[in-house]
Amino acid sequence: MTDPTSSSSSAPGAVRLNKRMAELGLCSRREADDWIAQGWVKVNGKPAEMGVKVTPADRVEVDRKAEQQQQQQVTILLHKPMGYVSGQPEDGHEAAVVLVNPRTHWREDPSRNRFSPPQLRGLAPCGRLDIDSVGLLVLTQDGRIARQLIGEDSGMEKEYLVRVAYHGLDQPAPPRQLVRMDDDDPITNNVRAVFPPALLARLRHGLSLDGQPLKPAQVEWQNPEQLRFVLTEGKKRQIRRMCEQVGLKVVGLKRIRIGRVLLGNLPAGQWRYLGQNERF
């Protein structure tokens, strides 16, 4: 067997143990470091040291205590209302996590979980939802779910309903030309009838943000004033900035799905637990 403190460190394909554990879907890197510090991880039968490197040939074992701790972690689905930020408080606005308390727990939550203060420890948002946007926000203690939703290699679908106004163009914009925004007399009724199909195609593929081309998106009309977006990435204020480039102004934005998990009937300002059988 390989000695993780010697040959593995310089072997081809060797990576840090915490990265390997995350790749295996055991936990997040931060969680792996905690487990290693607790003495809950062994490599080839020996207690692992912080920073050790391993190869796929090395055997990684996790103590039952770590699994039990992980089973107690919660994931919370919150219907974020306007006026709350997803992450740290800023500019006088509270973080959405303050809404997670016994009074705002949805009474129709089918989960058997009951709220307790330790569930707030390490509870972090998985992705952003702008202060002026509403809808599904996921907060979790589980590093596996965080990696699944916002990890570097995540392609998780996120679905939005977006109400828009159009700032009126006589003709479609030429390819790769940005549309001038004009706040005079925006069209707010039956926007679909006046919005050029060529610009809808650009929303689907062909726009760039921050000097980087965007991945293809699903964009279609839900009704005459509302678009449905499905994205697999999450740049800052992405949908609003995409719309600005084609002469649209977002007047309402609601996230209704992440992966296979739906917002459903969860009321604004309330939350529920991710069900035991639910998967993103």
C-alpha positions in Angstrom: 0.0 0.0 0.0 1.0 3.6 -0.6 2.4 5.6 2.2 0.4 8.9 2.0 3.2 10.8 3.8 5.8 9.9 1.3 5.4 8.5 -2.2 1.9 9.8 -2.8 2.9 13.4 -2.3 5.1 13.4 -5.4 3.2 10.7 -7.4 1.7 11.6 -10.8 -1.9 12.8 -10.3 -1.5 13.5 -6.6 -3.9 16.1 -5.1 -4.6 17.4 -1.7 -6.7 15.1 0.4 -9.5 17.7 1.0 -9.8 18.2 -2.8 -9.9 14.4 -3.4 -12.7 14.0 -0.7 -14.7 16.8 -2.4 -14.3 15.2 -5.8 -15.5 11.9 -4.3 -18.6 13.8 -3.1 -17.9 13.0 0.5 -18.0 16.6 1.7 -16.7 20.1 0.9 -13.0 21.0 1.2 -13.6 23.0 4.4 -15.6 20.1 5.9 -12.8 17.7 4.9 -10.2 19.9 6.7 -12.5 19.9 9.9 -12.7 16.1 9.7 -9.0 15.7 9.2 -8.4 17.9 12.2 -10.8 15.8 14.3 -8.9 12.7 13.4 -11.9 11.3 11.5 -10.1 10.6 8.2 -7.6 7.8 7.4 -5.5 7.2 4.3 -4.5 3.6 3.8 -5.4 2.8 7.4 -3.3 5.7 8.9 -4.7 8.9 10.4 -4.4 11.6 7.8 -2.4 14.8 8.3 -3.5 18.2 7.2 -2.3 19.1 3.6 -1.3 15.5 2.7 -1.6 14.6 -1.0 -3.2 11.4 -2.3 -3.7 9.6 -5.6 -6.7 7.6 -6.8 -4.9 4.4 -5.7 -4.9 5.5 -2.0 -7.7 4.3 0.2 -9.6 7.1 2.0 -11.8 6.1 5.0 -14.1 8.4 7.0 -15.1 7.7 10.6 -18.7 7.1 11.3 -18.7 10.2 13.6 -18.3 12.4 10.5 -21.2 10.7 8.7 -23.4 11.1 11.8 -22.5 14.8 12.0 -23.3 15.2 8.3 -26.7 13.6 8.7 -27.6 16.3 11.2 -26.9 19.1 8.7 -29.9 20.9 7.2 -30.7 22.5 3.9 -33.3 25.2 3.9 -35.4 26.5 1.0 -36.4 30.2 1.5 -38.8 32.3 -0.5 -36.8 35.5 -0.4 -38.8 38.7 -0.6 -37.5 42.0 -1.8 -35.2 44.1 0.4 -33.0 41.3 1.7 -29.5 40.4 0.5 -28.5 36.8 -0.1 -25.2 36.9 1.7 -23.6 39.3 4.3 -25.6 42.4 5.4 -24.8 45.5 3.3 -25.9 49.1 2.9 -28.3 48.8 5.8 -30.1 45.7 4.4 -30.4 42.5 6.3 -29.2 39.1 5.2 -32.0 36.7 4.1 -30.9 34.2 6.8 -32.5 36.4 9.5 -35.8 35.1 8.1 -35.0 31.6 9.2 -36.6 31.3 12.6 -39.5 29.3 14.1 -42.1 32.1 13.3 -41.4 32.0 9.6 -41.3 28.2 9.2 -44.0 27.2 6.7 -46.7 25.4 8.5 -47.3 23.1 5.5 -43.7 21.9 5.5 -43.9 18.0 5.1 -40.5 17.5 6.7 -40.3 16.0 10.2 -37.4 18.3 11.1 -37.9 20.8 13.9 -36.0 24.1 14.1 -33.2 24.5 16.6 -30.6 27.2 16.9 -27.6 25.0 15.9 -29.1 24.7 12.5 -28.1 28.3 11.9 -24.5 27.5 12.5 -22.6 27.6 9.2 -25.8 28.0 7.2 -24.7 29.7 4.0 -26.5 30.7 0.8 -25.8 28.7 -2.3 -25.6 31.4 -4.9 -27.0 34.9 -5.0 -30.4 36.4 -5.5 -30.4 40.2 -5.9 -31.9 42.5 -3.3 -34.6 43.5 -5.8 -35.3 39.9 -6.9 -37.6 37.4 -5.1 -38.0 33.6 -5.1 -36.1 30.4 -4.3 -32.9 30.8 -2.2 -31.1 27.8 -0.9 -29.2 27.9 2.4 -27.3 24.9 3.6 -24.9 23.5 6.2 -24.0 20.6 3.8 -20.8 21.2 1.7 -21.9 18.5 -0.8 -25.0 20.5 -1.7 -23.0 23.8 -1.8 -20.5 22.2 -4.3 -23.3 20.8 -6.4 -25.1 24.1 -6.7 -22.2 26.6 -6.9 -19.0 24.6 -7.4 -16.6 25.4 -10.2 -17.9 22.6 -12.3 -21.6 23.1 -11.5 -24.0 23.3 -14.4 -27.1 23.4 -12.3 -30.2 24.8 -14.1 -31.9 27.8 -12.5 -35.3 29.0 -13.8 -36.6 32.5 -13.5 -39.8 34.4 -14.5 -38.9 37.9 -15.6 -41.3 40.7 -16.2 -39.9 43.2 -18.7 -40.6 46.6 -20.3 -39.2 47.5 -23.8 -37.6 50.8 -24.6 -38.7 50.7 -28.2 -36.6 50.3 -31.3 -37.9 51.1 -34.8 -35.8 48.2 -36.2 -33.9 45.3 -34.7 -30.3 46.1 -33.6 -27.5 44.9 -35.9 -25.6 41.9 -34.6 -23.2 42.7 -31.7 -24.4 46.2 -31.4 -25.7 47.3 -27.9 -29.1 48.9 -27.8 -29.4 52.4 -26.4 -31.5 52.5 -23.3 -34.1 55.2 -23.3 -36.4 55.7 -20.3 -39.0 57.8 -22.3 -42.3 55.9 -22.8 -41.2 52.3 -22.3 -43.6 49.7 -23.7 -45.0 47.7 -20.8 -48.1 46.0 -22.4 -47.8 43.2 -24.9 -44.0 43.5 -25.0 -43.8 40.3 -27.0 -45.6 41.9 -29.9 -43.0 44.6 -30.4 -39.8 42.9 -29.3 -37.7 41.8 -32.3 -37.2 38.0 -32.7 -33.5 38.7 -33.6 -33.0 40.2 -30.1 -34.7 37.2 -28.4 -32.2 35.0 -30.3 -29.3 37.1 -28.9 -30.7 36.6 -25.3 -30.4 32.9 -25.9 -26.9 33.0 -27.2 -24.5 35.7 -28.3 -24.1 38.1 -25.4 -21.1 38.7 -23.2 -20.7 40.0 -19.7 -17.4 41.2 -18.1 -15.6 40.4 -21.3 -16.6 36.8 -21.2 -19.2 35.1 -23.6 -22.2 33.8 -21.8 -23.2 30.2 -22.0 -26.4 29.4 -24.1 -29.6 30.1 -22.2 -33.2 29.0 -22.6 -35.3 32.2 -23.1 -38.9 32.2 -24.2 -42.1 34.2 -23.7 -44.2 33.0 -20.8 -46.9 35.6 -21.5 -47.0 38.9 -23.4 -45.1 40.8 -20.6 -43.0 38.0 -19.1 -40.0 36.0 -20.2 -38.9 32.6 -18.8 -35.1 32.2 -18.4 -33.2 29.0 -17.7 -29.5 29.6 -16.9 -26.7 27.3 -16.0 -24.4 30.0 -14.7 -24.9 32.9 -12.2 -22.9 36.0 -12.9 -23.8 39.1 -10.8 -27.1 40.6 -11.9 -26.8 38.5 -15.0 -30.4 38.6 -16.3 -30.8 42.3 -15.7 -27.6 43.0 -17.5 -28.5 40.7 -20.4 -31.8 42.4 -20.8 -30.2 45.9 -20.8 -28.1 44.8 -23.8 -31.2 44.2 -25.9 -33.3 47.2 -24.9 -35.3 45.5 -22.1 -35.7 46.7 -18.5 -36.5 44.1 -15.9 -39.4 45.2 -13.7 -39.8 42.0 -11.8 -37.7 38.9 -11.3 -38.6 35.6 -9.5 -36.5 32.4 -9.3 -38.9 29.4 -9.3 -36.6 26.4 -9.7 -33.1 25.2 -9.0 -32.3 21.8 -10.6 -35.3 19.6 -9.8 -36.4 21.6 -6.7 -39.3 24.0 -7.2 -40.3 27.0 -5.2 -43.9 25.8 -5.5 -46.5 27.2 -3.0 -43.9 28.4 -0.4 -45.1 31.9 0.7 -42.8 34.9 0.4 -40.8 35.4 3.6 -41.2 31.8 4.7 -39.0 28.7 4.5 -39.0 24.9 4.6 -36.5 22.1 4.9 -35.2 20.2 1.8 -37.0 16.9 2.0 -35.2 13.7 2.7 -36.1 12.4 -0.7 -35.6 15.6 -2.6 -32.6 15.9 -4.9 -31.3 18.9 -6.9 
